[in-house]
Amino acid sequence: MQSISAIYVDTGGDVWVGASDGLRWMDHSTGSVVHYQHNPEDSTSLSGNLVDALLEDSAGRLWVGTNGGLDLFDRGQNRFVHYRYDPGNPNSLGDDFVHSLYEDRSGVLWIGTGRGLSKYSWRPTASPCTRDCLIYLLSCRR
């Protein structure tokens, strides 16, 4: 295992470890360890191998902040859904380097990136949105 940057224990008691070589899931009931890494040939793999941030939100969803964007781990399908910076989309993530994650009391996900703070809300909005959500940048883009 390389340098560890994040450790998270989810509500089920499983341990998630973010490191410079990917994400590890330690199943507390079996003791088994699964290592997730970025695979450029698999669009559902981890978006980047440097994992800096982990968060299980109030709905039980696991969010993973990497050097390749923000990932939502689909536990049922054992795959990652990616949210990335798109310079042509003002509603995209502010940067692909995700360093911190926080959920506030209203269920809004705050995403600390290399270029500022982004806000992610699952609530329906009147504005155009991606994947039934709204992501917008609170700081200015370069």
Residue pairs with C-beta under 8 A, 6 or more apart in sequence:
1 17
1 19
1 21
1 24
2 19
2 20
2 21
3 19
3 20
4 17
4 18
4 19
5 18
5 19
5 20
5 50
5 51
5 52
6 16
6 17
6 18
6 51
6 52
6 53
6 54
6 65
7 15
7 16
7 17
7 18
7 54
8 15
8 16
8 17
8 18
8 54
8 55
8 56
9 15
9 16
10 16
10 56
10 62
11 56
11 60
12 28
13 28
13 29
14 25
14 26
14 27
14 28
15 25
15 26
15 28
16 23
16 24
16 25
16 26
16 54
16 62
17 23
17 24
17 26
18 51
18 52
18 53
18 54
18 64
18 65
19 51
20 49
20 50
21 37
21 49
22 35
22 36
22 37
22 38
22 46
22 49
22 51
23 35
23 36
23 37
23 46
23 51
23 54
23 64
24 33
24 34
24 35
24 36
25 33
25 34
25 36
26 32
26 33
27 33
27 34
36 45
36 46
36 80
37 45
37 46
37 49
38 45
38 46
38 47
38 48
38 49
38 66
38 68
39 45
39 46
43 82
44 77
44 79
44 80
44 81
45 79
45 80
46 64
46 66
46 68
46 71
46 80
47 66
47 68
47 69
47 70
47 71
47 80
47 82
47 84
47 96
48 66
48 67
48 68
48 69
48 96
49 66
49 67
49 68
50 66
50 67
51 64
51 65
51 66
52 65
52 66
52 67
52 97
52 98
52 99
52 100
53 63
53 64
53 65
53 98
53 99
53 100
53 101
53 112
54 62
54 63
54 64
54 65
54 101
55 62
55 63
55 101
55 102
55 103
55 109
56 62
56 63
57 63
57 103
57 107
57 109
58 103
58 107
59 107
59 122
61 72
61 73
62 72
62 73
62 75
63 70
63 71
63 72
63 73
63 101
63 109
64 70
64 71
64 72
64 73
64 80
65 71
65 98
65 99
65 100
65 101
65 111
65 112
66 98
67 96
67 97
67 98
68 82
68 84
68 96
69 82
69 83
69 84
69 85
69 93
69 96
69 98
70 82
70 83
70 84
70 93
70 98
70 101
70 111
70 120
71 80
71 81
71 82
71 83
72 80
72 81
72 83
73 79
73 80
74 80
74 81
81 131
83 92
83 93
83 120
83 130
83 131
83 135
84 92
84 93
84 96
85 92
85 93
85 94
85 95
85 96
85 113
86 92
86 93
87 141
89 130
90 136
90 137
91 127
91 128
91 129
91 130
91 134
91 135
91 136
92 130
92 135
93 111
93 113
93 118
93 135
94 111
94 113
94 115
94 116
94 117
94 118
94 137
94 138
94 139
94 141
95 113
95 114
95 115
95 116
95 118
96 113
96 114
97 113
97 114
97 115
98 111
98 112
98 113
99 112
99 113
99 114
100 111
100 112
101 109
101 110
101 111
101 112
102 109
102 110
102 112
103 109
103 110
104 110
107 121
107 122
107 123
108 119
108 120
108 121
109 119
109 120
109 121
110 117
110 118
110 119
110 120
111 117
111 118
111 119
111 120
111 135
115 137
115 139
115 141
115 142
116 137
116 138
116 139
116 140
116 141
117 137
117 138
117 139
118 135
118 136
118 137
118 138
119 134
119 135
119 136
119 138
120 133
120 134
120 135
121 133
121 134
122 132
122 133
123 134
124 132
125 134
127 134
129 135
